[in-house]
Amino acid sequence: MQYLYHISPGSKNTIGEFFDAGLNCSDILDMLEDAKDGFYWITLKRSKPIKIFCDMTTDGGGFMLMGRKNNSITWTVPSNKLTVEPYGEPHWSSSLGDAPILDFRVQMATREDFKTTKADWSYRLQSKRPLKNLMMNTGGCDQRSAGIGDIAYVKDLLTEKIVTTRLRCSKFGFAYHPLVKFGWHKMNSCLQKPCPWGFAFHDVVKHQVDFHGGFSFSTTRTISGMEYNATASVGCDNGYCCGCYGPVGGTKDYCAENCKAINGGTVIKNVFTWFWVRSSLPKRLWKKCMDYQVKRDDGKLISYKLIGHGVVPVKGSCNKDSTLLNDGIVVVPDSSAAQKVPAIDGLLEYRKDKQELYIRSNKTWNALAPENKIIQETDKKYKLNLDKIKNQNYLVVWEWSAHKGHEILRHRAS
């Protein structure tokens, strides 16, 4: 299947073309809301654009394809600077190592077709980090288990639900010391520079030094994969390579070590896997939610929220951990109308009678002074302070004049 990016007839938006490259896939989607899945040009803040395949649909879009496999073996997948194509040659991209990563996604299918996807999940990281630092032996991983650490939560993209906030580490393999440059450390290196034979091979000679390397998640554990079991997994464990998954929406562990199925899970050797990353959330995923409190006659405060473009308040509060988008500015004619404005933190209110702008914070309305007024008030205070200094701050200097035989009192301004 051939994927091409093109501008719709009559459209003037050229974002994503070579001469008008976007920062990343999410950035392109912000400026081209009807963008489709396909190839685009991005810069990642570098001078030379690179071509990337973007998933502009799944979970709001903005995913960059950075790797693909056509079997379950992870050892022999090379990395290079070529564009990863959905149905092209298996390899990792070594061009995205410096890209800041918010989400890392694993999509596994039984055929070379997205429609046959059996497991699709993403790790939301606690904080962004470069792709070249994806693997670690800290952040929930440890000295025995290295992998994708510092995980905030895992989202099942088939059900579009967050399935766990407990998982901290998806075990990739053993936590070899970084100095030996095996396993997880070598995998990080391959995401930044080409590895012609794959992460499991020595740099100088084609000799395999590692027999692990997998991606997984568990809805019940803090570490997933290999001896820790998993809800879904793909890759290699102690020489055994496979893909493993459970029923859609399943919440148990279905995969045990050495590619064994448990709890009715399915293990298959011939699987196809795509790996995606997302640097930021497209703006269309920012949630519109405004909340406020109303005092009842008995003095009790009741919380209400306005969701999306809805005008009917709903009981409850917005999620304080989410990025929220508040609409516009409330314009009121006078103080009487201002009393009826909901007390929503972050809301802006413009008073036409006073020609002043207010912001709601810390349960009160605070006036925002215009720049010229701030300058005038600052100049006024400065002048008053200067006059005070001139009137009060004098130095009294006593000098003894020997030749005149008397004291001379001199006053001079400081």
Phi and psi in degrees as a GROMACS rama.xvg file:
@    title "Ramachandran Plot"
@    xaxis  label "Phi"
@    yaxis  label "Psi"
@TYPE xy
-102.665  129.535  GLN-2
-110.817  126.584  TYR-3
-131.976  142.614  LEU-4
-95.4952  133.76  TYR-5
-146.962  154.63  HIS-6
-86.838  134.501  ILE-7
-63.9589  148.21  SER-8
-55.3773  132.52  PRO-9
86.9035  -9.68382  GLY-10
-82.4515  141.914  SER-11
-104.262  -3.25573  LYS-12
-82.1749  114.185  ASN-13
-107.621  12.5654  THR-14
-58.6707  134.37  ILE-15
100.545  -11.6458  GLY-16
-79.3593  164.475  GLU-17
-57.1865  -42.1494  PHE-18
-83.6104  -3.87012  PHE-19
-141.904  54.332  ASP-20
-67.3299  146.789  ALA-21
-88.2645  170.168  GLY-22
-69.1271  -46.1573  LEU-23
-157.864  -174.829  ASN-24
-65.6088  -38.3369  CYS-25
-64.7578  -39.7852  SER-26
-62.0355  -41.916  ASP-27
-63.4891  -41.7737  ILE-28
-65.4886  -33.7005  LEU-29
-63.7529  -33.5884  ASP-30
-98.0304  -10.612  MET-31
-139.811  80.2285  LEU-32
-61.4588  -26.0082  GLU-33
-96.115  20.0029  ASP-34
-60.3504  140.2  ALA-35
-103.325  165.89  LYS-36
-59.0599  138.206  ASP-37
160.831  -170.745  GLY-38
-86.9273  137.309  PHE-39
-139.984  164.104  TYR-40
-102.759  132.268  TRP-41
-130.888  163.622  ILE-42
-113.186  -31.8945  THR-43
52.2787  36.4218  LEU-44
66.1109  20.7749  LYS-45
-106.128  162.81  ARG-46
-73.4534  -32.71  SER-47
-102.187  120.467  LYS-48
-67.3201  154.135  PRO-49
-126.457  151.86  ILE-50
-91.832  136.08  LYS-51
-140.453  151.607  ILE-52
-94.7494  127.394  PHE-53
-110.439  133.488  CYS-54
-93.175  107.058  ASP-55
-98.5207  12.9  MET-56
-118.219  -55.2885  THR-57
-59.9014  130.595  THR-58
51.3322  37.5299  ASP-59
92.5614  -11.3334  GLY-60
88.1095  -177.738  GLY-61
95.4542  7.91234  GLY-62
-85.725  138.29  PHE-63
-105.992  128.555  MET-64
-76.4424  119.084  LEU-65
-121.555  0.629293  MET-66
-170.93  154.532  GLY-67
-156.379  147.743  ARG-68
-130.453  148.725  LYS-69
-111.584  15.6363  ASN-70
-154.818  -176.689  ASN-71
-86.3082  -6.98259  SER-72
-79.2929  127.755  ILE-73
-97.4762  -20.2613  THR-74
-60.4507  -42.8327  TRP-75
-95.9183  10.1203  THR-76
-80.6153  114.343  VAL-77
-77.568  168.12  PRO-78
-125.11  143.703  SER-79
-159.197  179.965  ASN-80
-90.3208  6.13189  LYS-81
-73.3236  153.103  LEU-82
-68.1377  131.845  THR-83
-78.2205  123.624  VAL-84
-106.328  145.195  GLU-85
-53.6432  -36.6202  PRO-86
-126.806  29.9445  TYR-87
-95.7005  -161.157  GLY-88
-66.9816  138.412  GLU-89
-65.5756  129.134  PRO-90
-175.235  165.254  HIS-91
-97.1788  150.956  TRP-92
-84.6884  133.743  SER-93
-103.714  13.3008  SER-94
-96.9838  -6.67946  SER-95
-110.205  14.5002  LEU-96
-57.5595  -34.5745  GLY-97
-90.3804  -1.76125  ASP-98
-67.8517  129.4  ALA-99
-70.3601  132.463  PRO-100
-114.146  127.148  ILE-101
-101.471  -42.5381  LEU-102
-125.052  137.63  ASP-103
-119.373  129.377  PHE-104
-124.615  141.147  ARG-105
-122.644  124.342  VAL-106
-122.628  121.434  GLN-107
-121.475  133.024  MET-108
-133.209  161.373  ALA-109
-90.4559  -12.273  THR-110
-138.179  168.37  ARG-111
-78.5553  62.9845  GLU-112
-157.279  124.804  ASP-113
-55.4173  -28.8905  PHE-114
-68.438  -15.9654  LYS-115
-98.9576  18.8814  THR-116
-60.0245  129.373  THR-117
-106.579  -23.6557  LYS-118
-149.792  136.552  ALA-119
-151.562  110.62  ASP-120
-139.388  157.145  TRP-121
-131.555  143.272  SER-122
-96.8753  122.158  TYR-123
-89.2848  121.148  ARG-124
-80.5971  152.598  LEU-125
-60.8485  -37.286  GLN-126
-150.928  156.447  SER-127
-64.7439  145.185  LYS-128
-149.701  156.523  ARG-129
-62.2307  147.444  PRO-130
-58.4266  -32.2857  LEU-131
-66.6032  -10.119  LYS-132
-111.975  24.6642  ASN-133
-58.6783  -48.8415  LEU-134
-87.01  146.62  MET-135
-155.58  167.713  MET-136
-118.085  24.8847  ASN-137
-133.256  -167.903  THR-138
61.7618  39.5356  GLY-139
103.312  -30.5375  GLY-140
-79.0476  168.691  CYS-141
-145.568  -167.394  ASP-142
-73.2087  -7.04963  GLN-143
-109.387  -21.0673  ARG-144
-132.708  110.037  SER-145
-105.97  148.486  ALA-146
171.297  -152.156  GLY-147
-79.911  107.959  ILE-148
-110.905  -176.989  GLY-149
57.7524  46.196  ASP-150
-89.7894  133.116  ILE-151
-85.2635  -47.8458  ALA-152
-162.304  167.561  TYR-153
-118.833  133.793  VAL-154
-113.967  129.114  LYS-155
-83.2786  111.416  ASP-156
-79.8615  -10.3291  LEU-157
-78.0112  -33.8523  LEU-158
-102.718  -9.36145  THR-159
59.5743  37.371  GLU-160
-127.744  145.287  LYS-161
-75.185  121.056  ILE-162
-101.967  -16.6591  VAL-163
-161.496  143.275  THR-164
-116.027  6.76785  THR-165
-88.9661  -32.4396  ARG-166
-63.1468  130.528  LEU-167
-116.774  -22.1795  ARG-168
-146.312  126.82  CYS-169
-99.041  107.554  SER-170
-67.7783  126.183  LYS-171
-94.8092  -35.823  PHE-172
177.439  -162.82  GLY-173
-73.4169  152.015  PHE-174
-87.0676  69.3827  ALA-175
-60.0337  150.048  TYR-176
-63.6125  138.233  HIS-177
-55.2826  -27.5854  PRO-178
-65.7474  -27.6055  LEU-179
-80.2412  -16.5474  VAL-180
58.6809  40.6617  LYS-181
-108.167  166.119  PHE-182
56.5618  -124.884  GLY-183
-59.6493  -39.3978  TRP-184
-65.8078  -40.652  HIS-185
-67.0463  -37.0147  LYS-186
-61.2479  -44.3232  MET-187
-57.6832  -42.7484  ASN-188
-62.9624  -39.277  SER-189
-68.3269  -20.7994  CYS-190
-81.3837  -6.34638  LEU-191
-115.216  -29.2603  GLN-192
-140.704  155.214  LYS-193
-59.4556  138.009  PRO-194
-125.479  98.9318  CYS-195
-64.5553  -25.6823  PRO-196
-106.898  -12.7993  TRP-197
112.448  166.692  GLY-198
-70.3759  -21.7095  PHE-199
-86.5671  3.76343  ALA-200
-113.741  152.254  PHE-201
-63.9529  149.641  HIS-202
-66.8765  -37.2628  ASP-203
-89.3654  -47.723  VAL-204
-118.62  151.4  VAL-205
-79.3458  75.4337  LYS-206
-124.636  122.571  HIS-207
-74.0335  129.967  GLN-208
-119.848  -2.43405  VAL-209
-141.673  143.9  ASP-210
-127.483  26.1009  PHE-211
-126.563  179.748  HIS-212
134.859  92.6367  GLY-213
-143.307  166.475  GLY-214
-128.283  135.469  PHE-215
-159.817  172.212  SER-216
-150.72  157.849  PHE-217
-135.055  138.162  SER-218
-82.8586  -8.573  THR-219
-119.062  -12.1688  THR-220
-118.943  166.791  ARG-221
-91.4865  -22.6169  THR-222
-127.276  134.556  ILE-223
-120.78  158.758  SER-224
99.6312  146.008  GLY-225
58.7456  -123.199  MET-226
-69.3346  -10.4309  GLU-227
-92.3221  -5.5442  TYR-228
67.8902  170.549  ASN-229
-160.603  157.613  ALA-230
-77.4934  -36.9192  THR-231
-151.002  149.372  ALA-232
-157.558  159.008  SER-233
-152.245  139.142  VAL-234
130.567  -153.954  GLY-235
-121.734  142.926  CYS-236
-139.033  107.782  ASP-237
56.016  39.288  ASN-238
93.2149  -10.2152  GLY-239
-98.8929  129.539  TYR-240
-124.31  134.558  CYS-241
-169.719  173.116  CYS-242
-113.961  144.256  GLY-243
-141.777  139.088  CYS-244
-156.963  165.607  TYR-245
-115.532  -168.073  GLY-246
-67.0038  152.132  PRO-247
-59.4439  126.501  VAL-248
86.421  -0.250852  GLY-249
-66.0527  145.155  GLY-250
-118.803  10.0219  THR-251
-96.9892  176.082  LYS-252
-87.9133  126.982  ASP-253
-114.911  -2.14287  TYR-254
-130.201  124.808  CYS-255
-109.427  176.773  ALA-256
-64.8199  159.389  GLU-257
58.2705  34.2245  ASN-258
60.6159  45.2675  CYS-259
-107.694  137.245  LYS-260
-87.5114  143.04  ALA-261
-135.348  159.191  ILE-262
54.4985  33.7437  ASN-263
82.4369  16.8659  GLY-264
-72.3285  168.491  GLY-265
-118.91  128.648  THR-266
-113.925  131.54  VAL-267
-142.078  138.571  ILE-268
-84.2063  -37.6788  LYS-269
-92.211  91.434  ASN-270
-125.161  160.079  VAL-271
-119.539  132.386  PHE-272
-131.984  137.883  THR-273
-119.153  140.998  TRP-274
-118.545  130.528  PHE-275
-127.454  155.248  TRP-276
-134.856  152.885  VAL-277
-134.102  127.774  ARG-278
-86.3206  -26.748  SER-279
-158.609  163.529  SER-280
-84.7428  133.115  LEU-281
-58.5951  147.155  PRO-282
-60.8634  -25.4876  LYS-283
-69.552  -11.3434  ARG-284
-90.2615  -10.4239  LEU-285
-64.5102  131.728  TRP-286
-87.9286  131.659  LYS-287
-89.6409  112.703  LYS-288
-154.307  126.637  CYS-289
-126.543  130.355  MET-290
-122.287  157.215  ASP-291
-156.828  171.644  TYR-292
-122.466  144.568  GLN-293
-122.265  133.368  VAL-294
-90.7158  124.329  LYS-295
-77.8237  173.978  ARG-296
-61.6078  -29.9036  ASP-297
-84.5434  4.38348  ASP-298
91.3749  -6.82223  GLY-299
-78.2904  138.47  LYS-300
-89.9894  129.522  LEU-301
-114.871  131.61  ILE-302
-90.4341  136.924  SER-303
-130.582  157.64  TYR-304
-140.244  149.971  LYS-305
-109.424  120.675  LEU-306
-105.993  133.534  ILE-307
58.7106  -131.261  GLY-308
-99.0321  12.4055  HIS-309
-66.9756  148.015  GLY-310
-111.15  -5.21433  VAL-311
-96.3958  116.97  VAL-312
-63.7148  145.084  PRO-313
-120.782  138.393  VAL-314
-63.6191  139.19  LYS-315
126.066  177.071  GLY-316
-121.003  157.589  SER-317
-73.7799  156.653  CYS-318
-71.2369  114.931  ASN-319
-71.5944  -14.9484  LYS-320
-88.7651  -5.08704  ASP-321
-98.3829  155.162  SER-322
-77.0356  121.451  THR-323
-112.951  147.921  LEU-324
-119.478  115.852  LEU-325
-96.48  141.041  ASN-326
-83.4518  138.115  ASP-327
43.719  -160.717  GLY-328
-126.705  135.466  ILE-329
-84.1755  123.086  VAL-330
-106.187  121.133  VAL-331
-122.962  146.784  VAL-332
-76.4942  -34.3825  PRO-333
-156.157  -176.555  ASP-334
-66.1767  -30.967  SER-335
-63.9644  -45.2419  SER-336
-69.207  -32.1319  ALA-337
-64.2838  -28.6465  ALA-338
-65.3781  -20.1082  GLN-339
-94.1599  -2.27281  LYS-340
-75.5493  129.762  VAL-341
-58.4721  141.597  PRO-342
-82.8533  75.5117  ALA-343
-101.615  121.32  ILE-344
-59.6988  133.762  ASP-345
89.8791  -6.75499  GLY-346
-76.5015  142.607  LEU-347
-104.022  137.968  LEU-348
-130.824  130.206  GLU-349
-110.28  123.283  TYR-350
-94.8978  112.95  ARG-351
-68.8136  -33.6564  LYS-352
-68.1993  -35.3867  ASP-353
-98.3772  -12.2595  LYS-354
54.0462  47.4549  GLN-355
-129.263  149.107  GLU-356
-106.542  132.708  LEU-357
-120.906  151.86  TYR-358
-124.601  140.534  ILE-359
-89.1132  118.316  ARG-360
-155.394  147.411  SER-361
52.782  39.5393  ASN-362
64.3584  27.0397  LYS-363
-151.491  161.846  THR-364
-94.3581  127.318  TRP-365
-119.445  129.473  ASN-366
-72.6058  137.989  ALA-367
-101.08  114.863  LEU-368
-78.4518  138.302  ALA-369
-64.7626  157.688  PRO-370
-59.8931  -42.9625  GLU-371
-66.1007  -32.4855  ASN-372
-70.0597  -38.997  LYS-373
-61.8859  -42.5059  ILE-374
-64.6695  -42.5391  ILE-375
-62.3765  -45.7836  GLN-376
-65.1658  -39.1568  GLU-377
-65.1553  -43.783  THR-378
-63.1516  -39.9585  ASP-379
-63.0464  -46.3162  LYS-380
-65.6612  -37.6298  LYS-381
-64.5212  -42.4313  TYR-382
-64.6482  -41.6781  LYS-383
-62.0479  -44.0257  LEU-384
-64.8706  -37.8009  ASN-385
-67.1197  -42.3031  LEU-386
-62.8589  -39.0132  ASP-387
-63.1849  -41.0143  LYS-388
-64.2161  -43.396  ILE-389
-63.7595  -34.5907  LYS-390
-80.8727  -25.2586  ASN-391
-114.57  -28.8507  GLN-392
-94.967  88.8216  ASN-393
-118.228  147.441  TYR-394
-100.405  129.013  LEU-395
-100.429  116.632  VAL-396
-112.071  120.465  VAL-397
-100.101  124.289  TRP-398
-124.905  139.414  GLU-399
-99.0257  118.322  TRP-400
-98.1568  106.527  SER-401
-68.0587  -38.5005  ALA-402
-76.1538  -21.5109  HIS-403
-97.2265  -20.759  LYS-404
71.3945  23.7915  GLY-405
-147.585  167.338  HIS-406
-88.5677  139.527  GLU-407
-112.41  123.109  ILE-408
-96.8317  116.315  LEU-409
-113.63  137.41  ARG-410
-114.931  129.508  HIS-411
-143.835  145.364  ARG-412
-69.1164  143.283  ALA-413
